[in-house]
Amino acid sequence: MRQHVNPLSNNFDEVERIPSLNEMFDNFKLDLHLDIGCAAGDYLFDLATSNTNWNYLGIEIRAKLIEKAKLKVREREIKNLYFVFGNANNILNDSHCEFIIKNVKSISLNFPDPWFKKRHYKRRVIQTEFISKLSNSMQEGSLIFIKTDVRDLFEYMNFTISNNLTFKEIDKKNFNYSECFNPNKIKTNREKYVLKNRFEIFESIYRKF
């Protein structure tokens, strides 16, 4: 069951203070991965504990999920994981948060809310303006990973990203996962559910040139 939260609500206009990477992580010099729409962060907890050579940052629009995730980080004393509450578009477009995009090595968008109705497409996390922001600020060689079980949403995301000439889709078959943020190919809860029910998964990887 998808929990819908309108990202265009005025509740998300004010961006909370985002600490520096030095404040977020024990070793801020490690490669940084950003997961947009991280939910309760189960996926990131698995990544952070299995691969301590990377730092992981999750953004989620549902406050209660972020509160639980932050508490869990403190209780487990995980030093390479941090969570931020809010609308990812608003956060990453805020001038005080530009350092995040400039430092990320990769970004993942796993099974984002599809917002099926056409009049709600503007609520989808991937928008032309958002991809332009990423293209202007991400380092050359940085990666974007998208994954969904909704074909229409995949086609929409793929078209929006591919329309930006600085991002090129790369061949997943020849991709070296051992050097990326997810060397063990850990799956999200949604992906496990989709595979269990034998639904189709649509995914792509894009490199910034």
HELIX and SHEET records of a PDB file:
HELIX    1   1 ASN A   10  PHE A   12  5                                   3    
HELIX    2   2 LEU A   21  MET A   24  1                                   4    
HELIX    3   3 ASP A   42  SER A   50  1                                   9    
HELIX    4   4 ALA A   63  ARG A   76  1                                  14    
HELIX    5   5 ALA A   88  ASN A   93  1                                   6    
HELIX    6   6 SER A   95  CYS A   97  5                                   3    
HELIX    7   7 GLU A   98  ASN A  103  1                                   6    
HELIX    8   8 LYS A  118  ARG A  123  5                                   6    
HELIX    9   9 THR A  128  SER A  137  1                                  10    
HELIX   10  10 ARG A  151  SER A  162  1                                  12    
HELIX   11  11 LYS A  172  ASN A  174  5                                   3    
HELIX   12  12 TYR A  177  GLU A  179  5                                   3    
HELIX   13  13 ASN A  189  LYS A  196  1                                   8    
SHEET    1   A 7 LEU A  81  PHE A  85  0                                        
SHEET    2   A 7 TRP A  54  GLU A  60  1                                        
SHEET    3   A 7 ASP A  31  ILE A  36  1                                        
SHEET    4   A 7 VAL A 104  ASN A 110  1                                        
SHEET    5   A 7 LEU A 143  THR A 148  1                                        
SHEET    6   A 7 PHE A 202  LYS A 208 -1                                        
SHEET    7   A 7 PHE A 167  ILE A 170 -1                                        
END                                                                             
